Amino acid sequence: MESSIRVVKEENGICTFRVSGVLDYSTMNPFIEEIQSIEIGTKKVIVHFDELEFIDSTGIGAIINLVHDANAKNFKVEFQGINEEIEELFDTIGVFQIMEQLKMEEA
């Protein structure tokens, strides 16, 4: 099972990522490196999960880091293509609640 994190495009302040395969302890470093390379001035990061097959707790930690980086660097994060299993996992772990809490703190 091949895994990859690809930055599909960066234009008009929008950065698009495609996550495929597995996001776990063995593959999260490239994801974290891409997160850290997001420039100040970016308005939005869209992460496509439609090719993600598996995510573990370290992968979820990397997603939460992205959410916190978004807050610190003042850009929005949008998830697309989340399958039902991963959406349920994000909900159970509290990823969506963290995003909502950070939005409320901004206001």
N, CA, C and O atoms as a GROMACS GRO file, in nm:
protein
  428
    1MET      N    1   0.085  -0.117   0.000
    1MET     CA    2   0.000   0.000   0.000
    1MET      C    3   0.089   0.124   0.000
    1MET      O    4   0.159   0.150   0.098
    2GLU      N    5   0.088   0.197  -0.106
    2GLU     CA    6   0.170   0.317  -0.120
    2GLU      C    7   0.098   0.436  -0.056
    2GLU      O    8  -0.022   0.454  -0.073
    3SER      N    9   0.174   0.515   0.017
    3SER     CA   10   0.118   0.634   0.082
    3SER      C   11   0.189   0.756   0.028
    3SER      O   12   0.308   0.753  -0.004
    4SER      N   13   0.114   0.864   0.018
    4SER     CA   14   0.177   0.988  -0.025
    4SER      C   15   0.098   1.108   0.023
    4SER      O   16  -0.023   1.101   0.046
    5ILE      N   17   0.169   1.217   0.038
    5ILE     CA   18   0.112   1.346   0.069
    5ILE      C   19   0.156   1.436  -0.045
    5ILE      O   20   0.276   1.458  -0.064
    6ARG      N   21   0.062   1.486  -0.121
    6ARG     CA   22   0.099   1.571  -0.235
    6ARG      C   23   0.034   1.708  -0.219
    6ARG      O   24  -0.083   1.720  -0.186
    7VAL      N   25   0.114   1.810  -0.244
    7VAL     CA   26   0.058   1.944  -0.255
    7VAL      C   27   0.017   1.956  -0.401
    7VAL      O   28   0.102   1.961  -0.490
    8VAL      N   29  -0.113   1.961  -0.425
    8VAL     CA   30  -0.164   1.960  -0.561
    8VAL      C   31  -0.145   2.096  -0.625
    8VAL      O   32  -0.098   2.106  -0.738
    9LYS      N   33  -0.181   2.201  -0.553
    9LYS     CA   34  -0.164   2.334  -0.610
    9LYS      C   35  -0.165   2.439  -0.500
    9LYS      O   36  -0.226   2.423  -0.395
   10GLU      N   37  -0.096   2.545  -0.528
   10GLU     CA   38  -0.096   2.662  -0.441
   10GLU      C   39  -0.122   2.782  -0.530
   10GLU      O   40  -0.035   2.822  -0.608
   11GLU      N   41  -0.241   2.838  -0.518
   11GLU     CA   42  -0.271   2.958  -0.596
   11GLU      C   43  -0.377   3.040  -0.525
   11GLU      O   44  -0.463   2.985  -0.456
   12ASN      N   45  -0.371   3.169  -0.544
   12ASN     CA   46  -0.466   3.262  -0.484
   12ASN      C   47  -0.481   3.242  -0.334
   12ASN      O   48  -0.590   3.257  -0.280
   13GLY      N   49  -0.371   3.209  -0.267
   13GLY     CA   50  -0.375   3.192  -0.122
   13GLY      C   51  -0.438   3.062  -0.077
   13GLY      O   52  -0.463   3.045   0.043
   14ILE      N   53  -0.465   2.969  -0.169
   14ILE     CA   54  -0.526   2.840  -0.134
   14ILE      C   55  -0.426   2.729  -0.165
   14ILE      O   56  -0.374   2.720  -0.276
   15CYS      N   57  -0.401   2.646  -0.066
   15CYS     CA   58  -0.310   2.534  -0.079
   15CYS      C   59  -0.392   2.406  -0.069
   15CYS      O   60  -0.471   2.389   0.024
   16THR      N   61  -0.375   2.316  -0.164
   16THR     CA   62  -0.453   2.192  -0.167
   16THR      C   63  -0.362   2.072  -0.149
   16THR      O   64  -0.264   2.055  -0.222
   17PHE      N   65  -0.395   1.988  -0.052
   17PHE     CA   66  -0.321   1.865  -0.024
   17PHE      C   67  -0.405   1.744  -0.062
   17PHE      O   68  -0.527   1.747  -0.049
   18ARG      N   69  -0.341   1.639  -0.110
   18ARG     CA   70  -0.405   1.509  -0.132
   18ARG      C   71  -0.332   1.408  -0.046
   18ARG      O   72  -0.211   1.388  -0.061
   19VAL      N   73  -0.406   1.343   0.043
   19VAL     CA   74  -0.349   1.241   0.130
   19VAL      C   75  -0.398   1.106   0.078
   19VAL      O   76  -0.518   1.085   0.065
   20SER      N   77  -0.305   1.015   0.050
   20SER     CA   78  -0.346   0.885   0.001
   20SER      C   79  -0.276   0.774   0.079
   20SER      O   80  -0.168   0.793   0.135
   21GLY      N   81  -0.340   0.659   0.082
   21GLY     CA   82  -0.283   0.544   0.150
   21GLY      C   83  -0.301   0.552   0.300
   21GLY      O   84  -0.414   0.556   0.349
   22VAL      N   85  -0.190   0.555   0.372
   22VAL     CA   86  -0.190   0.548   0.517
   22VAL      C   87  -0.128   0.675   0.575
   22VAL      O   88  -0.026   0.723   0.526
   23LEU      N   89  -0.190   0.729   0.679
   23LEU     CA   90  -0.131   0.839   0.756
   23LEU      C   91  -0.113   0.786   0.897
   23LEU      O   92  -0.206   0.786   0.978
   24ASP      N   93   0.009   0.742   0.926
   24ASP     CA   94   0.040   0.685   1.057
   24ASP      C   95   0.180   0.725   1.098
   24ASP      O   96   0.241   0.812   1.037
   25TYR      N   97   0.232   0.661   1.204
   25TYR     CA   98   0.364   0.696   1.256
   25TYR      C   99   0.475   0.687   1.151
   25TYR      O  100   0.574   0.759   1.158
   26SER      N  101   0.458   0.596   1.053
   26SER     CA  102   0.563   0.577   0.954
   26SER      C  103   0.553   0.674   0.836
   26SER      O  104   0.647   0.686   0.758
   27THR      N  105   0.441   0.743   0.822
   27THR     CA  106   0.422   0.832   0.706
   27THR      C  107   0.389   0.976   0.744
   27THR      O  108   0.372   1.060   0.655
   28MET      N  109   0.380   1.006   0.872
   28MET     CA  110   0.333   1.139   0.909
   28MET      C  111   0.440   1.248   0.894
   28MET      O  112   0.405   1.365   0.882
   29ASN      N  113   0.569   1.212   0.894
   29ASN     CA  114   0.673   1.314   0.882
   29ASN      C  115   0.660   1.398   0.755
   29ASN      O  116   0.669   1.521   0.762
   30PRO      N  117   0.637   1.337   0.637
   30PRO     CA  118   0.617   1.422   0.518
   30PRO      C  119   0.495   1.514   0.532
   30PRO      O  120   0.498   1.628   0.485
   31PHE      N  121   0.389   1.466   0.597
   31PHE     CA  122   0.271   1.548   0.619
   31PHE      C  123   0.305   1.667   0.709
   31PHE      O  124   0.268   1.780   0.679
   32ILE      N  125   0.375   1.640   0.817
   32ILE     CA  126   0.414   1.748   0.909
   32ILE      C  127   0.506   1.848   0.839
   32ILE      O  128   0.494   1.968   0.860
   33GLU      N  129   0.599   1.798   0.757
   33GLU     CA  130   0.687   1.889   0.683
   33GLU      C  131   0.608   1.979   0.589
   33GLU      O  132   0.638   2.098   0.577
   34GLU      N  133   0.508   1.924   0.524
   34GLU     CA  134   0.423   2.005   0.435
   34GLU      C  135   0.345   2.109   0.516
   34GLU      O  136   0.331   2.223   0.472
   35ILE      N  137   0.294   2.070   0.632
   35ILE     CA  138   0.220   2.163   0.718
   35ILE      C  139   0.313   2.278   0.758
   35ILE      O  140   0.275   2.395   0.750
   36GLN      N  141   0.433   2.244   0.799
   36GLN     CA  142   0.527   2.347   0.845
   36GLN      C  143   0.571   2.440   0.732
   36GLN      O  144   0.615   2.552   0.758
   37SER      N  145   0.558   2.394   0.608
   37SER     CA  146   0.600   2.478   0.495
   37SER      C  147   0.489   2.571   0.446
   37SER      O  148   0.512   2.650   0.354
   38ILE      N  149   0.370   2.562   0.505
   38ILE     CA  150   0.261   2.651   0.465
   38ILE      C  151   0.300   2.794   0.502
   38ILE      O  152   0.334   2.822   0.617
   39GLU      N  153   0.296   2.880   0.405
   39GLU     CA  154   0.344   3.016   0.426
   39GLU      C  155   0.241   3.105   0.492
   39GLU      O  156   0.120   3.088   0.475
   40ILE      N  157   0.291   3.199   0.569
   40ILE     CA  158   0.203   3.302   0.625
   40ILE      C  159   0.147   3.378   0.506
   40ILE      O  160   0.219   3.410   0.412
   41GLY      N  161   0.021   3.408   0.510
   41GLY     CA  162  -0.046   3.472   0.397
   41GLY      C  163  -0.137   3.375   0.324
   41GLY      O  164  -0.223   3.416   0.246
   42THR      N  165  -0.118   3.246   0.350
   42THR     CA  166  -0.210   3.146   0.294
   42THR      C  167  -0.346   3.170   0.357
   42THR      O  168  -0.356   3.190   0.478
   43LYS      N  169  -0.451   3.169   0.277
   43LYS     CA  170  -0.587   3.195   0.326
   43LYS      C  171  -0.660   3.068   0.365
   43LYS      O  172  -0.741   3.067   0.458
   44LYS      N  173  -0.631   2.960   0.292
   44LYS     CA  174  -0.706   2.837   0.315
   44LYS      C  175  -0.622   2.717   0.273
   44LYS      O  176  -0.547   2.722   0.175
   45VAL      N  177  -0.637   2.609   0.350
   45VAL     CA  178  -0.576   2.481   0.316
   45VAL      C  179  -0.690   2.380   0.302
   45VAL      O  180  -0.769   2.361   0.394
   46ILE      N  181  -0.695   2.316   0.186
   46ILE     CA  182  -0.794   2.212   0.161
   46ILE      C  183  -0.721   2.078   0.162
   46ILE      O  184  -0.623   2.059   0.090
   47VAL      N  185  -0.770   1.986   0.245
   47VAL     CA  186  -0.709   1.854   0.253
   47VAL      C  187  -0.809   1.752   0.200
   47VAL      O  188  -0.919   1.738   0.253
   48HIS      N  189  -0.770   1.682   0.094
   48HIS     CA  190  -0.855   1.578   0.034
   48HIS      C  191  -0.816   1.443   0.096
   48HIS      O  192  -0.701   1.401   0.091
   49PHE      N  193  -0.916   1.376   0.152
   49PHE     CA  194  -0.894   1.247   0.215
   49PHE      C  195  -0.957   1.133   0.136
   49PHE      O  196  -0.960   1.020   0.185
   50ASP      N  197  -1.005   1.157   0.016
   50ASP     CA  198  -1.078   1.054  -0.057
   50ASP      C  199  -0.992   0.932  -0.092
   50ASP      O  200  -1.047   0.826  -0.123
   51GLU      N  201  -0.860   0.944  -0.088
   51GLU     CA  202  -0.773   0.830  -0.115
   51GLU      C  203  -0.706   0.776   0.012
   51GLU      O  204  -0.622   0.687   0.004
   52LEU      N  205  -0.744   0.830   0.129
   52LEU     CA  206  -0.688   0.784   0.256
   52LEU      C  207  -0.754   0.651   0.293
   52LEU      O  208  -0.876   0.641   0.298
   53GLU      N  209  -0.671   0.551   0.320
   53GLU     CA  210  -0.721   0.418   0.354
   53GLU      C  211  -0.719   0.392   0.504
   53GLU      O  212  -0.802   0.317   0.555
   54PHE      N  213  -0.623   0.453   0.574
   54PHE     CA  214  -0.608   0.427   0.717
   54PHE      C  215  -0.540   0.546   0.783
   54PHE      O  216  -0.452   0.608   0.724
   55ILE      N  217  -0.583   0.577   0.905
   55ILE     CA  218  -0.517   0.680   0.986
   55ILE      C  219  -0.513   0.631   1.130
   55ILE      O  220  -0.612   0.578   1.180
   56ASP      N  221  -0.398   0.647   1.195
   56ASP     CA  222  -0.388   0.608   1.335
   56ASP      C  223  -0.379   0.733   1.423
   56ASP      O  224  -0.395   0.845   1.374
   57SER      N  225  -0.352   0.713   1.551
   57SER     CA  226  -0.352   0.826   1.645
   57SER      C  227  -0.243   0.928   1.612
   57SER      O  228  -0.264   1.048   1.633
   58THR      N  229  -0.129   0.884   1.561
   58THR     CA  230  -0.026   0.982   1.526
   58THR      C  231  -0.067   1.063   1.403
   58THR      O  232  -0.034   1.181   1.393
   59GLY      N  233  -0.137   1.000   1.310
   59GLY     CA  234  -0.190   1.073   1.195
   59GLY      C  235  -0.294   1.175   1.237
   59GLY      O  236  -0.296   1.287   1.186
   60ILE      N  237  -0.379   1.136   1.331
   60ILE     CA  238  -0.479   1.229   1.383
   60ILE      C  239  -0.409   1.344   1.456
   60ILE      O  240  -0.452   1.459   1.446
   61GLY      N  241  -0.302   1.312   1.528
   61GLY     CA  242  -0.223   1.417   1.592
   61GLY      C  243  -0.169   1.516   1.491
   61GLY      O  244  -0.166   1.637   1.516
   62ALA      N  245  -0.125   1.466   1.376
   62ALA     CA  246  -0.075   1.554   1.270
   62ALA      C  247  -0.187   1.643   1.215
   62ALA      O  248  -0.164   1.759   1.184
   63ILE      N  249  -0.308   1.588   1.204
   63ILE     CA  250  -0.424   1.666   1.160
   63ILE      C  251  -0.454   1.776   1.261
   63ILE      O  252  -0.481   1.890   1.224
   64ILE      N  253  -0.449   1.741   1.389
   64ILE     CA  254  -0.473   1.840   1.494
   64ILE      C  255  -0.364   1.948   1.491
   64ILE      O  256  -0.394   2.065   1.514
   65ASN      N  257  -0.240   1.909   1.464
   65ASN     CA  258  -0.133   2.009   1.448
   65ASN      C  259  -0.165   2.105   1.334
   65ASN      O  260  -0.141   2.225   1.345
   66LEU      N  261  -0.218   2.051   1.224
   66LEU     CA  262  -0.258   2.137   1.112
   66LEU      C  263  -0.362   2.238   1.157
   66LEU      O  264  -0.354   2.356   1.122
   67VAL      N  265  -0.461   2.192   1.233
   67VAL     CA  266  -0.567   2.281   1.281
   67VAL      C  267  -0.508   2.392   1.369
   67VAL      O  268  -0.547   2.508   1.356
   68HIS      N  269  -0.416   2.356   1.457
   68HIS     CA  270  -0.353   2.456   1.544
   68HIS      C  271  -0.262   2.551   1.464
   68HIS      O  272  -0.258   2.671   1.492
   69ASP      N  273  -0.190   2.498   1.365
   69ASP     CA  274  -0.109   2.585   1.278
   69ASP      C  275  -0.197   2.683   1.202
   69ASP      O  276  -0.161   2.799   1.184
   70ALA      N  277  -0.313   2.635   1.158
   70ALA     CA  278  -0.408   2.722   1.087
   70ALA      C  279  -0.447   2.838   1.177
   70ALA      O  280  -0.454   2.953   1.132
   71ASN      N  281  -0.473   2.807   1.302
   71ASN     CA  282  -0.511   2.912   1.396
   71ASN      C  283  -0.396   3.010   1.417
   71ASN      O  284  -0.416   3.131   1.417
   72ALA      N  285  -0.275   2.958   1.433
   72ALA     CA  286  -0.158   3.043   1.458
   72ALA      C  287  -0.122   3.127   1.336
   72ALA      O  288  -0.080   3.242   1.351
   73LYS      N  289  -0.137   3.070   1.216
   73LYS     CA  290  -0.098   3.140   1.093
   73LYS      C  291  -0.217   3.208   1.024
   73LYS      O  292  -0.203   3.267   0.917
   74ASN      N  293  -0.333   3.197   1.088
   74ASN     CA  294  -0.453   3.268   1.043
   74ASN      C  295  -0.502   3.224   0.904
   74ASN      O  296  -0.528   3.308   0.817
   75PHE      N  297  -0.513   3.093   0.884
   75PHE     CA  298  -0.577   3.042   0.763
   75PHE      C  299  -0.684   2.941   0.801
   75PHE      O  300  -0.682   2.887   0.912
   76LYS      N  301  -0.774   2.914   0.710
   76LYS     CA  302  -0.882   2.820   0.734
   76LYS      C  303  -0.841   2.681   0.681
   76LYS      O  304  -0.762   2.669   0.588
   77VAL      N  305  -0.898   2.578   0.743
   77VAL     CA  306  -0.875   2.441   0.700
   77VAL      C  307  -1.009   2.382   0.659
   77VAL      O  308  -1.109   2.396   0.728
   78GLU      N  309  -1.008   2.316   0.545
   78GLU     CA  310  -1.128   2.248   0.496
   78GLU      C  311  -1.092   2.105   0.461
   78GLU      O  312  -0.995   2.080   0.390
   79PHE      N  313  -1.171   2.011   0.512
   79PHE     CA  314  -1.150   1.870   0.481
   79PHE      C  315  -1.250   1.828   0.375
   79PHE      O  316  -1.368   1.861   0.384
   80GLN      N  317  -1.204   1.757   0.274
   80GLN     CA  318  -1.293   1.706   0.169
   80GLN      C  319  -1.267   1.558   0.148
   80GLN      O  320  -1.156   1.509   0.169
   81GLY      N  321  -1.371   1.487   0.106
   81GLY     CA  322  -1.357   1.346   0.072
   81GLY      C  323  -1.336   1.255   0.191
   81GLY      O  324  -1.277   1.148   0.178
   82ILE      N  325  -1.385   1.296   0.307
   82ILE     CA  326  -1.371   1.211   0.426
   82ILE      C  327  -1.475   1.100   0.418
   82ILE      O  328  -1.594   1.127   0.404
   83ASN      N  329  -1.428   0.975   0.428
   83ASN     CA  330  -1.527   0.867   0.430
   83ASN      C  331  -1.593   0.859   0.567
   83ASN      O  332  -1.547   0.922   0.663
   84GLU      N  333  -1.699   0.784   0.576
   84GLU     CA  334  -1.780   0.779   0.698
   84GLU      C  335  -1.700   0.732   0.818
   84GLU      O  336  -1.716   0.784   0.929
   85GLU      N  337  -1.612   0.633   0.798
   85GLU     CA  338  -1.530   0.581   0.908
   85GLU      C  339  -1.438   0.687   0.965
   85GLU      O  340  -1.430   0.704   1.087
   86ILE      N  341  -1.369   0.758   0.877
   86ILE     CA  342  -1.274   0.860   0.922
   86ILE      C  343  -1.348   0.978   0.983
   86ILE      O  344  -1.302   1.037   1.081
   87GLU      N  345  -1.462   1.015   0.925
   87GLU     CA  346  -1.542   1.124   0.981
   87GLU      C  347  -1.587   1.089   1.123
   87GLU      O  348  -1.582   1.173   1.213
   88GLU      N  349  -1.630   0.966   1.142
   88GLU     CA  350  -1.673   0.921   1.275
   88GLU      C  351  -1.555   0.923   1.372
   88GLU      O  352  -1.570   0.963   1.488
   89LEU      N  353  -1.438   0.881   1.326
   89LEU     CA  354  -1.318   0.883   1.409
   89LEU      C  355  -1.280   1.026   1.447
   89LEU      O  356  -1.253   1.054   1.564
   90PHE      N  357  -1.280   1.118   1.349
   90PHE     CA  358  -1.249   1.259   1.377
   90PHE      C  359  -1.349   1.316   1.478
   90PHE      O  360  -1.311   1.394   1.566
   91ASP      N  361  -1.475   1.278   1.465
   91ASP     CA  362  -1.577   1.326   1.557
   91ASP      C  363  -1.554   1.270   1.697
   91ASP      O  364  -1.562   1.343   1.795
   92THR      N  365  -1.526   1.141   1.706
   92THR     CA  366  -1.504   1.076   1.836
   92THR      C  367  -1.382   1.132   1.906
   92THR      O  368  -1.385   1.157   2.027
   93ILE      N  369  -1.275   1.153   1.832
   93ILE     CA  370  -1.149   1.204   1.889
   93ILE      C  371  -1.161   1.352   1.925
   93ILE      O  372  -1.093   1.399   2.016
   94GLY      N  373  -1.248   1.426   1.855
   94GLY     CA  374  -1.269   1.566   1.886
   94GLY      C  375  -1.206   1.663   1.789
   94GLY      O  376  -1.194   1.782   1.820
   95VAL      N  377  -1.166   1.616   1.671
   95VAL     CA  378  -1.102   1.706   1.573
   95VAL      C  379  -1.196   1.820   1.535
   95VAL      O  380  -1.156   1.936   1.533
   96PHE      N  381  -1.322   1.786   1.506
   96PHE     CA  382  -1.418   1.889   1.466
   96PHE      C  383  -1.448   1.986   1.581
   96PHE      O  384  -1.467   2.105   1.559
   97GLN      N  385  -1.452   1.933   1.704
   97GLN     CA  386  -1.477   2.018   1.820
   97GLN      C  387  -1.362   2.116   1.841
   97GLN      O  388  -1.385   2.232   1.874
   98ILE      N  389  -1.240   2.070   1.821
   98ILE     CA  390  -1.123   2.159   1.832
   98ILE      C  391  -1.133   2.271   1.729
   98ILE      O  392  -1.107   2.388   1.759
   99MET      N  393  -1.170   2.234   1.607
   99MET     CA  394  -1.185   2.335   1.501
   99MET      C  395  -1.290   2.438   1.538
   99MET      O  396  -1.269   2.558   1.521
  100GLU      N  397  -1.403   2.392   1.589
  100GLU     CA  398  -1.510   2.484   1.630
  100GLU      C  399  -1.466   2.573   1.746
  100GLU      O  400  -1.495   2.692   1.747
  101GLN      N  401  -1.396   2.515   1.843
  101GLN     CA  402  -1.350   2.592   1.959
  101GLN      C  403  -1.254   2.703   1.914
  101GLN      O  404  -1.263   2.816   1.962
  102LEU      N  405  -1.164   2.671   1.824
  102LEU     CA  406  -1.069   2.772   1.775
  102LEU      C  407  -1.141   2.881   1.695
  102LEU      O  408  -1.102   2.998   1.702
  103LYS      N  409  -1.244   2.844   1.620
  103LYS     CA  410  -1.324   2.946   1.548
  103LYS      C  411  -1.391   3.041   1.646
  103LYS      O  412  -1.392   3.162   1.626
  104MET      N  413  -1.446   2.985   1.755
  104MET     CA  414  -1.514   3.069   1.854
  104MET      C  415  -1.414   3.162   1.924
  104MET      O  416  -1.448   3.276   1.956
  105GLU      N  417  -1.294   3.114   1.948
  105GLU     CA  418  -1.193   3.198   2.012
  105GLU      C  419  -1.150   3.314   1.923
  105GLU      O  420  -1.112   3.420   1.972
  106GLU      N  421  -1.156   3.293   1.789
  106GLU     CA  422  -1.123   3.399   1.694
  106GLU      C  423  -1.223   3.513   1.700
  106GLU      O  424  -1.186   3.630   1.690
  107ALA      N  425  -1.350   3.478   1.718
  107ALA     CA  426  -1.460   3.576   1.711
  107ALA      C  427  -1.462   3.671   1.827
  107ALA      O  428  -1.549   3.758   1.833
   0.00000   0.00000   0.00000
